Amino acid sequence: MIKTLATFNVNDYVLVKLTPVGKDLLKKNDRPIPDENSEGWSRWQLWELASAFGDHMYNGCQIPFETSIQFEHIANADKVDALRDKLRAEMNRIYNSMIKRSEMHDRMSRTMTLIEIQSWHELERSGTPEEVDDIIKESGEIAS
């Protein structure tokens, strides 16, 4: 048998089968008895299970839950984390791109407004639309 280590957070969930002793201890300590699935397993955060039964767990004790525990985990958690990181990076890239586009749009709008203002001033002075078109073509980008 090959043994491997796995990281498990005390905030993650485990499934246990409570014994009558465990249910009695919960009742005595005014703790609710958690719901059980059709096979008798109840779901606990690991820290919560330790808090509820830690003082009653010792060698030779009357066990509050069966000794087999199921650890709830995400299959391929490393792959899920990597995909989540890629998704975050892509969302940031898109967000930054949207901000840049918004900034470009604002600059273009200001430039167009300046062109229109200058065009109207030139049109008022010269009186000919052709001259205004020439000014716009020559100016390229108008400084603010």
C-alpha positions in Angstrom: 0.0 0.0 0.0 1.3 3.5 -0.9 0.7 6.2 1.7 0.3 9.8 0.7 -0.2 12.9 2.7 -3.2 15.2 2.1 -3.9 18.6 3.4 -7.2 18.9 5.3 -8.4 22.1 6.9 -10.1 21.9 10.3 -12.9 24.0 8.7 -13.5 21.2 6.1 -16.2 18.6 6.6 -16.2 15.0 7.8 -18.9 12.5 8.0 -19.4 10.3 11.0 -21.9 7.8 12.3 -23.0 8.8 15.8 -23.4 6.1 18.3 -26.2 6.2 21.0 -23.4 7.4 23.4 -22.6 10.3 21.1 -26.3 11.3 20.7 -26.7 11.2 24.5 -23.6 13.4 25.0 -25.0 15.9 22.6 -28.4 16.0 24.4 -26.7 16.3 27.8 -24.7 19.3 26.5 -27.7 21.0 24.9 -26.3 20.5 21.4 -28.5 19.7 18.5 -28.2 16.3 17.0 -27.3 16.9 13.3 -29.3 15.4 10.5 -28.3 12.0 9.2 -28.4 10.8 5.6 -30.1 7.5 4.7 -27.0 5.6 5.7 -26.7 7.2 9.1 -23.8 9.6 8.4 -23.9 13.1 9.8 -21.9 16.0 8.4 -19.6 18.0 10.7 -16.8 20.5 10.4 -13.8 18.8 11.9 -13.3 21.5 14.6 -16.9 21.2 15.6 -16.6 17.4 16.0 -13.5 17.9 18.1 -15.3 20.5 20.2 -18.3 18.4 20.8 -16.6 15.1 21.7 -12.9 15.9 22.4 -13.2 15.6 26.2 -14.9 12.2 25.8 -12.3 10.7 23.4 -9.6 8.6 25.1 -8.3 5.1 25.0 -11.0 2.7 26.2 -13.8 5.3 26.1 -17.3 4.6 25.0 -17.0 6.0 21.5 -19.4 8.8 20.5 -19.2 7.9 16.8 -18.0 4.9 14.8 -14.2 4.8 14.3 -14.4 5.1 10.5 -14.6 8.7 9.3 -15.3 10.0 5.8 -13.4 13.1 4.8 -15.2 15.3 2.4 -12.9 16.6 -0.3 -13.0 18.1 -3.8 -11.7 15.6 -6.4 -8.6 17.0 -8.1 -8.5 20.0 -5.7 -5.1 21.1 -7.1 -6.6 21.2 -10.6 -9.6 23.1 -9.3 -7.3 25.6 -7.6 -5.2 26.0 -10.7 -8.3 26.6 -12.8 -9.7 29.1 -10.3 -6.3 31.0 -10.4 -6.5 31.0 -14.2 -10.0 32.2 -14.2 -9.2 35.0 -11.7 -6.2 36.1 -13.9 -8.4 36.1 -17.0 -11.2 38.1 -15.2 -8.5 40.6 -14.1 -7.2 40.9 -17.7 -10.7 41.4 -19.1 -11.5 44.0 -16.4 -8.3 45.9 -17.0 -9.0 45.8 -20.7 -12.4 47.2 -20.2 -11.0 50.0 -18.1 -8.5 50.8 -20.8 -11.2 50.8 -23.4 -13.3 53.0 -21.3 -10.4 55.4 -20.8 -9.7 55.4 -24.5 -13.4 56.1 -25.2 -13.3 59.0 -22.8 -10.2 60.4 -24.5 -11.7 60.0 -27.9 -14.9 61.7 -26.8 -13.0 64.6 -25.4 -10.9 64.8 -28.6 -14.0 64.7 -30.8 -15.6 67.4 -28.7 -12.5 69.6 -29.0 -12.5 69.0 -32.8 -16.1 70.0 -33.0 -15.5 73.1 -30.9 -12.5 74.1 -33.0 -14.4 73.3 -36.2 -17.3 75.5 -35.2 -14.9 78.4 -34.3 -13.1 78.0 -37.6 -16.4 77.8 -39.5 -17.6 80.9 -37.8 -14.4 82.7 -38.7 -14.0 81.4 -42.3 -17.5 80.7 -43.3 -16.5 77.7 -45.5 -16.9 74.1 -44.5 -14.1 73.1 -46.8 -11.6 75.1 -44.8 -12.9 73.4 -41.6 -12.3 69.9 -43.2 -8.8 70.9 -44.1 -8.1 72.1 -40.5 -9.4 68.8 -39.1 -7.3 66.8 -41.5 -4.2 68.8 -40.8 -4.6 68.8 -37.0 -4.6 65.0 -36.5 -4.8 64.9 -32.8 -5.8 68.0 -30.9 -4.0 68.7 -27.6 -6.3 69.4 -24.6 
